[in-house]
Amino acid sequence: MANDIKRERVERERVEREGSFGSSLIMFLISIAILGYGIIFLGLDAHIPLCFVTMAAVIYGGGVLKIKLSDLESSIYKSIADSLGALVIICIIGMLIATWMAAGTIPYIIVLGLKALDPSWFLGFVVVMCGILSSLTGSSWTTIGTIGVAFMGISIGIGIPEPITAGAIICGSFFGDKQSPVSDYVIFASGVCKVNIYKHARVMLYTSGPAFIISAIAFFIIGLGYNASSIDEAAVMTTINGLDGVFNFNAALWIPLIVLVITIVLKLPGFASLFISALAGGVIAFFVQGASIGDILGNMMYGFSVESDIFEVTKICNRGGLQGMTYTMTLIMCALAMGGALDRTGVLVKIVERLKGMIEKRAGLIISTLISSTILGFFSGDPYVGGYVPVKAFEYRYNELKISRTVLSRTISDAACVQQPLVPWGISGVYCSQTLGVSVGAYMPYYFMWFLTPFFTILWAITGKCCPAATEEELEEAGVLTA
């Protein structure tokens, strides 16, 4: 009898509790303190601080909220498992960069750029070209990993600071990722908000369109500070001659890029498209550059490298490979583990719920959606978490105020999607930083899209312009009107 009473008391003590706003806020501030101290004050990579935040969340969940440790563990594993597709893509892009380097495709584009491009319009050209390619592919990562890497090589050759070029590349690349109807995030945002994907893309142009145009103009203006007279022609020729000495340049080197475009047009899955193009790079490396099969497979694993007395040549060429992506993948896994723990404890959701007091009118509703999506996306490192939770929290109010849900889908894209390159532990932030070889903090001042896009979100929220009303069909689907 005594044992039964004791067992009942233990079970009663283990009943899971719901966190309050106060306890969630404290846990949130502790997380910020750990990340800030580790990354900013101690100058650590984000891996270990993220692990400590995860453990703090587990202690809070298990000790304060009485959540079973097995449940917290499952949430962490699920968070990582849900992003396995992104991890696979990162692996394949590492192999693609290596084989394109081995084939000479990226160095060939760099040499042509060094010979033809005028520094005064180079940066504006970068924004526009990355915007076009990312819109066609729907992938910022593919754009950054291919022509983005080539543009970085050109900027090194003509003396434009790498953080500025990285900012231009990311501005263009994430415009397409946010805007293109074939982008994963566009599909997600329109799907979770239950709106037509093309209506969603059209309404997004009101915020991302002006932000992209202003960004391009800003980079054209910045580029005016760099002209032919500011170039060290001797250094440029040294770089060109150094690359000429390593590779056999001819028109066949365009084949891997052509293969990539064809597979995209055929609408093959992203991993298949990238892998086929990586194989095409290996074939060109074998037949044109004389690389052995062993060398090519080794490049795919360990990255491409050359030995050269010319610093610019080694800096341009020595990159890529599956192993070269391990830093990126481990950091992403640490971030996803943190996101899973914070999600299970409900820390971020409780904070978002407090914003419900601001949603009485249109401006407050849209701005609250923007703020909550930004907070969730930043601290979870996951744009999908940053988009999904605000939609579930606020969509009913969009229906009640008869605001089109395309405004809701646009707003989560303007926040969670656009800001991702600035999250040091987020998938996109890690990928951009590692692929382009520039830290998040270095390119942040030149990533104009991240503050221009929300600026237009807030402007239209306050003025009411570019915020279409809900159609009767939308309201009927939401149950606000009866057919």
C-alpha positions in Angstrom: 0.0 0.0 0.0 2.8 2.4 0.9 4.6 1.6 -2.3 1.4 2.4 -4.3 1.0 5.8 -2.6 4.7 6.6 -3.2 4.3 5.6 -6.9 1.2 7.8 -7.2 3.1 10.7 -5.7 6.0 10.3 -8.1 3.7 10.1 -11.1 1.8 13.2 -9.9 5.1 15.1 -9.5 6.0 14.1 -13.1 2.9 15.6 -14.7 4.1 17.8 -17.5 3.6 21.5 -16.9 3.1 24.4 -19.3 5.7 27.1 -19.2 4.6 30.6 -18.3 5.6 33.7 -20.2 7.9 34.7 -17.3 9.8 31.4 -17.2 10.0 31.3 -21.1 11.3 34.8 -21.2 14.0 33.9 -18.6 15.0 30.8 -20.6 15.1 33.0 -23.8 17.3 35.6 -22.2 19.6 32.8 -20.8 19.9 31.4 -24.4 20.8 34.9 -25.7 23.4 35.3 -23.0 25.1 31.9 -23.6 25.2 32.5 -27.4 26.4 36.1 -27.0 29.1 35.3 -24.4 30.4 32.3 -26.4 30.3 33.8 -29.9 30.9 37.5 -29.4 32.9 37.7 -26.1 34.9 34.5 -26.3 35.1 34.5 -30.1 34.1 30.8 -30.3 32.6 29.1 -33.3 28.8 28.7 -32.6 28.9 24.9 -32.1 29.7 24.7 -28.4 27.5 27.7 -27.3 24.6 26.1 -29.2 25.2 22.8 -27.4 25.1 24.6 -24.1 21.8 26.3 -25.0 20.4 22.9 -25.9 21.4 21.5 -22.5 20.0 24.6 -20.7 16.7 24.0 -22.6 16.7 20.3 -21.7 17.4 21.2 -18.0 14.5 23.7 -18.1 12.2 21.3 -19.8 13.0 18.3 -17.6 13.5 20.1 -14.3 11.0 22.9 -14.4 8.3 21.7 -16.9 8.7 18.0 -16.0 8.9 17.0 -19.6 10.2 13.4 -20.1 13.8 13.4 -21.2 12.9 10.9 -23.9 10.4 13.4 -25.3 13.0 16.1 -25.4 15.4 13.7 -27.0 12.8 12.8 -29.6 12.1 16.5 -30.4 15.8 17.1 -30.9 16.2 14.1 -33.2 13.0 15.1 -35.2 14.3 18.6 -35.7 17.5 17.2 -37.2 15.7 14.6 -39.2 13.3 17.2 -40.7 16.3 18.9 -42.3 18.2 15.9 -43.6 17.3 17.0 -47.2 19.2 20.3 -46.6 22.2 18.4 -45.2 22.2 16.1 -48.3 22.1 19.2 -50.6 25.1 20.7 -48.7 27.1 17.5 -49.2 26.4 17.4 -52.9 27.2 21.1 -53.4 30.5 20.5 -51.7 31.2 17.8 -54.3 30.0 20.0 -57.1 32.3 22.9 -56.2 35.2 20.5 -56.1 34.5 18.9 -59.6 33.8 22.3 -61.2 37.1 23.5 -59.9 38.9 20.4 -61.1 37.2 20.7 -64.5 38.3 24.4 -64.7 34.7 25.6 -65.1 34.8 28.1 -62.2 38.4 29.3 -62.9 37.4 29.7 -66.6 34.5 32.0 -65.7 36.9 33.9 -63.3 39.5 34.4 -66.1 36.8 35.6 -68.5 35.5 38.0 -65.9 39.0 39.4 -65.1 39.5 40.1 -68.8 36.1 41.6 -69.6 34.5 43.1 -66.5 34.8 46.7 -65.5 35.0 47.0 -61.7 32.8 50.1 -61.8 29.7 48.0 -62.8 30.8 44.6 -61.5 28.9 44.7 -58.2 25.6 45.7 -59.8 26.1 43.0 -62.4 26.6 40.5 -59.6 23.3 41.4 -58.0 21.4 41.2 -61.2 22.9 37.9 -62.4 22.5 36.2 -59.1 18.9 37.4 -59.0 18.2 36.0 -62.4 19.8 32.6 -61.8 18.2 32.2 -58.3 14.8 33.1 -59.8 15.2 30.5 -62.5 16.4 27.7 -60.2 14.5 28.8 -57.0 17.7 28.1 -55.1 20.0 30.6 -53.4 22.4 27.8 -52.5 22.9 26.6 -56.1 23.5 30.2 -57.2 26.0 30.9 -54.4 27.8 27.6 -54.9 28.2 28.1 -58.6 28.4 31.6 -60.1 28.7 33.1 -56.6 32.0 31.3 -56.0 33.2 32.5 -59.5 32.2 36.1 -58.6 34.2 35.9 -55.4 37.2 34.8 -57.4 36.8 37.7 -59.8 36.5 40.2 -56.9 39.8 38.9 -55.4 41.4 39.5 -58.8 40.2 43.0 -59.4 40.6 44.1 -55.8 37.1 44.6 -54.6 36.7 43.7 -50.9 35.3 40.2 -50.5 32.6 41.2 -47.9 31.1 43.7 -50.4 31.0 41.1 -53.2 29.5 38.5 -50.8 26.8 41.0 -49.9 25.9 41.5 -53.5 25.8 37.8 -54.2 23.6 37.1 -51.2 21.2 40.0 -52.1 20.6 38.6 -55.6 20.5 35.0 -54.5 18.0 35.4 -51.8 15.7 37.5 -53.9 15.1 34.6 -56.2 14.9 32.1 -53.3 12.2 34.3 -51.7 10.4 35.1 -55.0 10.6 32.2 -57.4 7.6 30.0 -57.7 9.9 26.9 -57.8 11.6 27.9 -54.5 11.1 25.5 -51.6 10.2 28.4 -49.2 7.7 29.9 -51.7 6.0 26.6 -51.9 6.0 26.3 -48.1 4.8 29.8 -47.4 1.9 29.6 -49.9 1.0 26.1 -48.8 0.9 26.8 -45.0 -1.1 29.9 -45.6 -3.4 28.1 -48.1 -3.0 30.6 -51.0 -2.3 30.3 -54.7 1.5 30.1 -55.2 1.4 32.6 -58.1 -0.8 35.1 -56.1 1.7 34.8 -53.3 4.6 35.5 -55.6 2.9 38.5 -57.1 2.0 40.1 -53.8 5.6 39.5 -52.6 6.9 41.7 -55.4 5.5 44.7 -53.5 8.2 44.2 -50.8 11.0 42.2 -52.4 10.8 44.1 -55.7 11.6 47.6 -54.4 14.2 46.1 -52.0 16.0 44.3 -54.8 16.0 47.3 -57.1 17.3 49.6 -54.4 20.0 47.0 -53.5 21.1 46.8 -57.1 21.3 50.6 -57.4 23.2 50.8 -54.2 25.8 48.3 -55.5 26.1 50.1 -58.8 26.9 53.3 -56.7 29.4 51.5 -54.5 31.0 50.0 -57.7 31.7 53.5 -59.0 34.4 53.7 -56.3 36.3 51.0 -58.2 37.5 51.6 -61.7 40.1 50.5 -64.1 42.6 53.0 -62.7 42.2 51.4 -59.2 43.2 48.0 -60.4 46.7 46.6 -60.1 46.9 45.3 -63.6 50.1 43.5 -62.9 48.4 41.6 -60.1 45.4 40.8 -62.3 47.7 39.4 -65.1 49.6 37.4 -62.5 46.4 35.8 -61.4 45.2 35.1 -65.0 48.6 33.7 -66.0 48.6 31.6 -62.8 45.2 30.1 -63.6 46.3 29.6 -67.2 49.3 27.6 -66.0 47.0 25.2 -64.0 44.1 24.7 -66.3 43.5 24.0 -70.0 40.8 26.6 -70.9 38.4 26.0 -73.7 34.7 26.1 -74.5 34.1 22.6 -73.2 34.3 23.9 -69.7 30.8 25.4 -70.1 29.4 21.9 -70.2 28.8 21.4 -66.4 26.9 24.7 -66.2 24.9 23.8 -69.3 24.1 20.4 -67.7 22.9 22.1 -64.5 20.6 24.4 -66.5 19.2 21.5 -68.5 18.4 19.4 -65.4 16.7 22.4 -63.8 14.6 23.0 -66.9 13.6 19.3 -66.8 12.5 19.9 -63.2 14.7 17.2 -61.7 14.9 17.2 -57.9 17.5 19.5 -56.5 19.8 16.7 -55.3 19.7 14.9 -58.6 20.3 18.1 -60.6 23.3 19.0 -58.5 24.8 15.5 -58.5 24.5 15.1 -62.3 26.2 18.4 -62.8 28.9 17.4 -60.3 29.5 14.2 -62.3 29.6 16.3 -65.5 32.4 18.4 -63.9 34.3 15.2 -63.1 33.9 14.0 -66.7 35.3 17.3 -68.0 38.2 17.2 -65.5 39.1 13.7 -66.8 38.9 14.4 -70.5 40.0 18.1 -70.6 42.3 18.6 -67.6 43.8 15.1 -67.6 42.8 14.3 -64.0 42.6 10.6 -63.0 39.5 9.0 -61.7 41.2 8.6 -58.4 42.0 12.3 -58.3 38.4 13.3 -59.2 36.9 11.1 -56.5 39.5 12.4 -54.0 38.5 15.9 -54.9 34.9 15.1 -54.3 35.8 13.9 -50.9 38.5 16.2 -49.7 38.1 19.2 -52.0 40.2 20.5 -55.0 43.6 22.0 -54.3 46.5 23.2 -56.3 50.1 24.1 -55.3 51.0 27.6 -56.5 53.3 30.4 -55.5 50.5 32.8 -56.3 48.4 33.4 -53.3 45.3 34.5 -55.3 45.4 31.2 -57.3 45.3 29.0 -54.2 42.7 31.2 -52.5 40.4 30.9 -55.6 40.9 27.2 -56.3 41.4 25.4 -53.0 37.9 24.7 -51.9 34.9 22.3 -52.1 34.6 18.6 -51.2 32.4 16.6 -48.9 34.9 16.9 -46.0 35.0 20.6 -46.5 31.3 20.8 -45.6 31.6 18.9 -42.3 32.0 22.2 -40.4 28.8 23.4 -42.0 26.9 20.2 -41.4 27.9 19.9 -37.7 27.0 23.5 -37.0 23.6 23.0 -38.6 23.0 19.9 -36.6 23.9 21.7 -33.3 21.5 24.6 -34.3 18.7 22.2 -35.2 19.2 20.4 -31.8 18.8 23.7 -30.1 15.7 24.5 -32.2 14.1 21.1 -31.3 14.7 21.6 -27.6 13.3 25.2 -27.6 10.3 24.0 -29.6 9.4 21.2 -27.2 9.6 23.5 -24.2 7.4 26.0 -25.9 9.8 28.9 -25.1 9.4 30.8 -28.3 5.7 30.1 -28.7 5.0 31.6 -25.3 6.8 34.8 -26.2 5.0 35.0 -29.5 1.6 34.6 -27.7 2.3 37.9 -25.9 2.2 39.7 -29.2 -1.5 38.9 -29.6 -2.3 42.1 -27.7 -1.0 44.1 -30.7 -3.2 42.6 -33.4 -6.4 44.6 -33.1 -5.7 46.5 -36.3 -4.0 45.9 -39.7 -0.7 47.6 -38.9 -0.3 45.9 -35.5 -1.2 42.5 -36.9 1.3 42.6 -39.8 4.1 44.1 -37.7 3.4 41.5 -35.0 3.6 38.7 -37.6 6.9 40.2 -38.8 8.4 40.5 -35.3 7.4 37.0 -34.2 8.6 35.4 -37.4 11.9 37.2 -37.1 12.4 36.2 -33.5 11.4 32.5 -34.1 13.4 32.3 -37.3 16.5 33.8 -35.8 16.8 31.9 -32.6 15.6 28.6 -34.0 17.9 29.0 -37.0 15.1 27.6 -39.1 13.0 29.7 -41.5 10.2 27.1 -41.5 9.7 27.3 -37.7 9.9 31.1 -38.1 7.0 30.9 -40.6 4.8 28.1 -39.3 4.2 29.3 -35.7 3.1 32.9 -36.6 0.7 31.5 -39.2 -1.0 29.3 -36.8 -1.1 32.0 -34.1 -2.4 34.9 -36.3 -4.2 33.5 -39.4 -7.6 33.7 -37.7 -7.1 37.5 -37.2 -6.2 38.0 -40.9 -9.6 36.4 -41.7 -11.5 38.5 -39.2 -10.0 41.7 -40.5 -10.6 40.5 -44.1 -6.9 40.8 -45.1 -5.8 38.5 -47.8 -3.7 35.6 -46.5 -1.2 36.4 -49.3 -0.2 39.3 -47.0 0.4 36.8 -44.2 2.4 34.5 -46.5 4.4 37.5 -47.7 5.2 38.7 -44.2 6.6 35.5 -42.9 8.8 35.4 -46.1 9.9 39.0 -45.5 11.0 38.0 -42.0 12.1 34.4 -41.6 13.3 33.8 -45.1 15.1 37.0 -45.8 17.0 37.2 -42.5 18.4 33.6 -42.7 21.9 34.6 -44.2 22.4 36.7 -41.0 21.9 33.8 -38.5 25.4 32.6 -37.6 24.1 29.2 -36.5 21.3 28.9 -39.2 21.5 26.7 -42.2 21.7 29.5 -44.7 24.0 31.7 -42.6 26.5 28.9 -42.2 26.3 27.9 -45.8 26.8 31.4 -47.1 29.7 32.1 -44.8 31.5 28.8 -45.5 30.9 28.7 -49.2 31.9 32.3 -49.9 34.7 32.4 -47.3 33.4 35.5 -45.6 32.0 35.7 -42.0 28.4 36.6 -41.4 29.5 39.7 -39.5 31.7 40.9 -42.4 29.0 40.7 -45.1 26.1 41.8 -42.9 26.5 45.6 -43.6 26.2 44.9 -47.3 23.3 42.5 -47.2 20.8 45.3 -47.9 17.8 43.0 -48.6 17.5 42.1 -44.9 16.5 45.6 -43.7 15.0 46.9 -47.0 12.4 44.2 -47.3 11.0 44.5 -43.8 11.0 48.3 -44.3 8.5 48.0 -47.1 6.5 45.4 -45.1 6.1 47.9 -42.3 5.5 50.8 -44.8 2.6 49.0 -46.5 1.2 47.8 -43.1 1.0 51.4 -41.9 -0.3 53.0 -45.1 -2.6 50.1 -46.1 -1.2 50.1 -49.6 -0.2 46.8 -51.3 -2.2 44.9 -48.7 -5.0 43.3 -50.7 -8.3 42.5 -49.1 -9.4 38.9 -48.7 -11.6 37.6 -51.5 -14.9 35.9 -50.8 -13.4 32.6 -51.9 -10.6 33.0 -49.3 -13.1 33.9 -46.5 -15.4 31.0 -47.5 -12.4 28.6 -47.3 -11.5 30.0 -43.8 -15.1 29.6 -42.6 -15.6 33.4 -42.1 -18.4 33.4 -44.8 -20.7 30.6 -45.7 -21.1 29.7 -49.3 
